[in-house]
Amino acid sequence: MTSILHSALEASPLRHLSTSAQVAVLAVLALLVAVILNVAQQLLLPKDKSRPPVVFHYFPIIGSAVTYGIDPITFFRDCKEKYGDVFTFVLLGRHVTVALGQKGSNLVLNGKLSQVSAEEAYTHLTTPVFGKEVVYDVPNAVFMEQKRFVKVGLSVENFRVYVPQITDEVTSFVATDSQFEGLKSGKSVTVDIFKAMSEITILTASRTLQGKEVRENLDKSFADLYHDLDSGFTPINFVIPYLPLPNNFKRDRAQKKMSDFYKGIIAKRKEQGESEESDMISALMSQSYKDGRKVTDTEVAHMMIALLMAGQHTSSATGAWALLRLASRSDVINDLYDEQVRVYGDGNGGFRSLDYDTQKSSVPILDAVIKETLRLHPPIHSIMRKVKSAIPVPQSYAAPLSHKGANENRSYVIPKGHYVLAAPIYSQHDPNVWKEAAMFNPYRWFDKDGVVSAEAAEEGEKVDFGWGVVSSGANSPYLPFGAGRHRCIGEQFAYLQLGTIVANFVRTFDWRLETKFPDPDYQSMVVLPKAPANIVLTSRA
């Protein structure tokens, strides 16, 4: 095709243009022809009715990447209206079949290992960051054992230690960080709350899960390592892995240095003998696989990196969203403060210290705030799997509901090689499921006549995938931590960490939005608030 266009160009009046101008014209013509052929192929060629309908797109390869990337919720809603609950879109050369709603989540998240693979979907993104021999770089059975090892470190005994440690880190950060300096003179201060929460999250996680050596080394060099490693967590690396980009070179160097850093901690602990530390490194060092093999130093180091990177993104984003949402609801902040007085008040106008058991059972408004934040702002908006063998879609689910042909009895088969996508964020924003779905309303979790309850996410058969008994159920409209064998192992720690941080803010401050509530940024791997994400804090003292 290029030679034909070039010959046509040479024979045209444009032959007198400079070489660079001719190349530019040739490129435009080639793109135009590609678009025409792509549109013609979609409109004129017969469609395979056994496959899900394909979202119409003008540009080959690029497909629907732009509209999906800018606002996935709107993209999903628009596609549902045209194509039904199951449809395929092109994402930078990949065919991604979306399955919406609770049935869709169940289809993807509880898919059989013979049919879908999380490892094949994510390893090219996570392995260069986390390192080899862990998470998606190993067979699923090994990964499940590694989740079991991590669960040992997430014990109730450790959680009881973590609550006062998190409180201490939040208090110290507020007392020393420059953003809060004006509070000392009684002034209100404006804080970039996502920036602050990013720092608070890594401080609290390092103090608790990561261990004292990591906390003691949180200096600029560690921050630079973290930043360079984090640069590998980009959407482009999910779609087109191992590009020779400067960020990826930095990522690879940082991964080696971070791995060596953890291995150094492990070696020193082995030299010193038995450790009394209640952190994840100690828990992992003592573990063995079912076949008797001890966990290696490399595996421990890389699991620690995985915990640091994955937990940091999700918790800092959720914490920022929680404080931003509360900034728009002063009545909820007041109710949270009253709850703290009622539950923790010492009778002399002060508070007794936060503790795990009380946080776990006696602060329902705080729990509801965290749940409602996660409903509106789940950190991951799309969960994907690679299709290993064809997946039949039940006829009752596949039949389109809201466009021409809705009454057709139709079933689909999702072919091998596609990716399947579950979108819990769609169900969590669905106005047909939630009353006033777009509204931040923590009190919906106490409504006995509400559509869902806090227990809805736990419905389903209880299964042990190798790391403890959890619900296999994905038939819930509330799945911020996923479902099934890949349900987030850090769920309980996340509630503990976020609840403790928010409780400390409530005790210390009143706050409001500086301007308008920020829009979500869907173009990063985790859904973040767009800048400016500022709140104005006033000390209660």
ZIPE-V375693 format. One record per residue. RES is the residue in three letters. PHI is phi in whole degrees, 0 to 359 (none if undefined). BURIAL is I if it has 16 or more other ideal C-beta (glycine too) atoms within 10 Angstrom, else O. Layout:
res:phi:burial
RES:PHI:BURIAL
RES:PHI:BURIAL
This chain:
res:phi:burial
MET:none:O
THR:299:O
SER:293:O
ILE:296:O
LEU:297:I
HIS:294:O
SER:296:O
ALA:296:O
LEU:293:I
GLU:294:O
ALA:272:O
SER:260:O
PRO:299:O
LEU:283:O
ARG:296:O
HIS:277:O
LEU:291:O
SER:296:O
THR:301:O
SER:296:O
ALA:292:O
GLN:297:I
VAL:298:O
ALA:296:O
VAL:296:O
LEU:300:I
ALA:296:O
VAL:296:O
LEU:295:I
ALA:297:O
LEU:296:O
LEU:298:O
VAL:295:O
ALA:298:O
VAL:295:O
ILE:299:O
LEU:295:O
ASN:294:I
VAL:294:O
ALA:298:O
GLN:298:O
GLN:287:O
LEU:271:O
LEU:254:O
LEU:284:O
PRO:296:O
LYS:261:O
ASP:280:O
LYS:288:O
SER:278:O
ARG:255:I
PRO:301:I
PRO:297:I
VAL:261:I
VAL:296:I
PHE:297:O
HIS:212:I
TYR:277:O
PHE:261:O
PRO:295:I
ILE:70:O
ILE:298:O
GLY:59:I
SER:258:I
ALA:302:I
VAL:289:O
THR:293:I
TYR:295:I
GLY:290:O
ILE:287:O
ASP:207:I
PRO:298:I
ILE:296:I
THR:296:O
PHE:300:I
PHE:298:I
ARG:296:O
ASP:296:O
CYS:292:I
LYS:299:I
GLU:298:O
LYS:269:O
TYR:237:I
GLY:99:I
ASP:281:I
VAL:237:I
PHE:205:I
THR:243:I
PHE:231:I
VAL:269:I
LEU:232:I
LEU:50:I
GLY:92:O
ARG:265:I
HIS:261:I
VAL:248:I
THR:262:I
VAL:269:I
ALA:236:I
LEU:273:I
GLY:79:I
GLN:298:I
LYS:295:I
GLY:293:I
SER:300:I
ASN:294:I
LEU:300:I
VAL:274:I
LEU:284:I
ASN:249:I
GLY:296:I
LYS:292:O
LEU:299:O
SER:285:O
GLN:252:I
VAL:229:I
SER:223:I
ALA:287:I
GLU:300:I
GLU:290:O
ALA:282:I
TYR:242:I
THR:300:I
HIS:290:I
LEU:270:I
THR:272:I
THR:298:I
PRO:298:I
VAL:272:I
PHE:286:I
GLY:113:I
LYS:286:O
GLU:76:I
VAL:221:I
VAL:54:I
TYR:274:I
ASP:269:I
VAL:234:I
PRO:302:O
ASN:303:I
ALA:298:O
VAL:291:I
PHE:300:I
MET:298:I
GLU:294:I
GLN:295:I
LYS:295:I
ARG:297:I
PHE:298:I
VAL:296:I
LYS:299:O
VAL:301:I
GLY:284:I
LEU:258:I
SER:272:O
VAL:300:O
GLU:300:O
ASN:291:I
PHE:301:I
ARG:297:O
VAL:284:O
TYR:290:I
VAL:302:I
PRO:294:O
GLN:293:I
ILE:297:I
THR:302:I
ASP:297:O
GLU:293:I
VAL:296:I
THR:299:O
SER:294:O
PHE:295:I
VAL:298:I
ALA:286:O
THR:242:O
ASP:286:O
SER:296:O
GLN:298:I
PHE:259:I
GLU:302:O
GLY:296:O
LEU:297:I
LYS:293:O
SER:259:O
GLY:82:O
LYS:270:O
SER:281:O
VAL:232:I
THR:261:O
VAL:235:I
ASP:286:I
ILE:287:I
PHE:290:I
LYS:298:I
ALA:296:I
MET:292:I
SER:298:I
GLU:287:I
ILE:298:I
THR:296:I
ILE:289:I
LEU:294:I
THR:289:I
ALA:293:I
SER:290:I
ARG:293:I
THR:260:I
LEU:291:I
GLN:281:I
GLY:107:I
LYS:296:O
GLU:295:I
VAL:292:I
ARG:300:I
GLU:290:O
ASN:255:O
LEU:281:I
ASP:255:O
LYS:298:O
SER:295:O
PHE:293:I
ALA:299:O
ASP:294:O
LEU:300:I
TYR:301:I
HIS:298:O
ASP:293:I
LEU:293:I
ASP:296:I
SER:295:I
GLY:277:I
PHE:272:I
THR:235:I
PRO:303:I
ILE:296:O
ASN:286:I
PHE:288:I
VAL:271:O
ILE:234:O
PRO:286:O
TYR:61:O
LEU:291:O
PRO:282:O
LEU:253:O
PRO:305:O
ASN:298:I
ASN:288:I
PHE:295:O
LYS:297:I
ARG:304:I
ASP:294:O
ARG:294:O
ALA:294:I
GLN:298:I
LYS:296:O
LYS:293:O
MET:294:I
SER:299:I
ASP:296:O
PHE:299:I
TYR:293:I
LYS:298:I
GLY:296:O
ILE:297:I
ILE:298:I
ALA:299:O
LYS:294:O
ARG:295:I
LYS:295:O
GLU:294:O
GLN:278:O
GLY:87:O
GLU:304:O
SER:252:O
GLU:262:O
GLU:293:O
SER:258:I
ASP:238:I
MET:288:I
ILE:300:I
SER:298:I
ALA:297:I
LEU:288:I
MET:297:I
SER:266:O
GLN:267:I
SER:225:O
TYR:286:O
LYS:298:O
ASP:276:O
GLY:95:O
ARG:288:O
LYS:286:O
VAL:295:I
THR:279:O
ASP:300:I
THR:297:I
GLU:296:I
VAL:299:I
ALA:301:I
HIS:284:I
MET:294:I
MET:294:I
ILE:296:I
ALA:299:I
LEU:297:I
LEU:296:I
MET:288:I
ALA:292:I
GLY:292:I
GLN:298:I
HIS:299:I
THR:291:I
SER:288:I
SER:294:I
ALA:294:I
THR:294:I
GLY:299:I
ALA:295:I
TRP:298:I
ALA:298:I
LEU:290:I
LEU:292:I
ARG:297:I
LEU:296:I
ALA:299:I
SER:268:O
ARG:224:I
SER:298:O
ASP:294:O
VAL:288:I
ILE:301:I
ASN:298:O
ASP:293:I
LEU:296:I
TYR:295:I
ASP:299:O
GLU:295:I
GLN:297:I
VAL:296:O
ARG:294:O
VAL:269:I
TYR:246:I
GLY:303:O
ASP:266:O
GLY:86:O
ASN:240:O
GLY:86:O
GLY:243:O
PHE:235:O
ARG:279:O
SER:293:O
LEU:295:I
ASP:219:I
TYR:299:I
ASP:297:O
THR:290:O
GLN:300:I
LYS:288:I
SER:235:O
SER:233:O
VAL:233:I
PRO:296:O
ILE:292:I
LEU:299:I
ASP:301:I
ALA:294:I
VAL:298:I
ILE:295:I
LYS:297:I
GLU:292:I
THR:298:I
LEU:292:I
ARG:294:I
LEU:282:I
HIS:228:I
PRO:299:I
PRO:301:I
ILE:251:I
HIS:272:I
SER:224:I
ILE:241:I
MET:244:I
ARG:222:I
LYS:273:I
VAL:276:I
LYS:267:I
SER:214:O
ALA:307:O
ILE:246:I
PRO:285:O
VAL:259:I
PRO:307:O
GLN:302:O
SER:294:O
TYR:265:I
ALA:288:I
ALA:301:I
PRO:301:I
LEU:251:O
SER:222:O
HIS:214:O
LYS:304:O
GLY:101:O
ALA:297:O
ASN:270:O
GLU:291:O
ASN:276:O
ARG:228:I
SER:232:O
TYR:238:I
VAL:234:O
ILE:273:I
PRO:283:I
LYS:303:O
GLY:99:O
HIS:290:I
TYR:252:I
VAL:251:I
LEU:230:I
ALA:259:I
ALA:230:I
PRO:305:I
ILE:299:I
TYR:295:I
SER:294:I
GLN:285:I
HIS:248:I
ASP:286:I
PRO:293:O
ASN:279:O
VAL:250:I
TRP:249:I
LYS:290:O
GLU:46:O
ALA:301:I
ALA:279:O
MET:272:O
PHE:281:I
ASN:221:I
PRO:301:I
TYR:288:O
ARG:298:I
TRP:285:I
PHE:255:O
ASP:276:O
LYS:295:O
ASP:265:O
GLY:292:O
VAL:288:O
VAL:230:I
SER:231:O
ALA:298:O
GLU:275:O
ALA:300:I
ALA:291:I
GLU:264:O
GLU:292:O
GLY:123:I
GLU:295:O
LYS:274:O
VAL:225:O
ASP:255:O
PHE:274:I
GLY:118:I
TRP:228:I
GLY:123:O
VAL:283:O
VAL:222:I
SER:284:I
SER:277:I
GLY:294:I
ALA:243:I
ASN:275:I
SER:236:I
PRO:281:I
TYR:231:I
LEU:222:I
PRO:292:I
PHE:250:I
GLY:77:I
ALA:202:I
GLY:73:I
ARG:295:I
HIS:256:I
ARG:301:I
CYS:299:I
ILE:288:I
GLY:268:I
GLU:304:I
GLN:293:O
PHE:295:I
ALA:299:I
TYR:298:I
LEU:296:I
GLN:298:I
LEU:294:I
GLY:298:I
THR:291:I
ILE:296:I
VAL:297:I
ALA:300:I
ASN:294:I
PHE:295:I
VAL:298:I
ARG:294:I
THR:262:I
PHE:229:I
ASP:248:I
TRP:203:I
ARG:212:O
LEU:290:I
GLU:287:O
THR:228:O
LYS:269:O
PHE:290:O
PRO:289:I
ASP:283:O
PRO:282:I
ASP:255:O
TYR:269:I
GLN:270:O
SER:259:O
MET:293:I
VAL:243:I
VAL:287:I
LEU:249:I
PRO:284:I
LYS:290:O
ALA:288:O
PRO:280:O
ALA:239:I
ASN:256:I
ILE:235:I
VAL:255:I
LEU:260:I
THR:232:O
SER:290:I
ARG:281:O
ALA:292:O
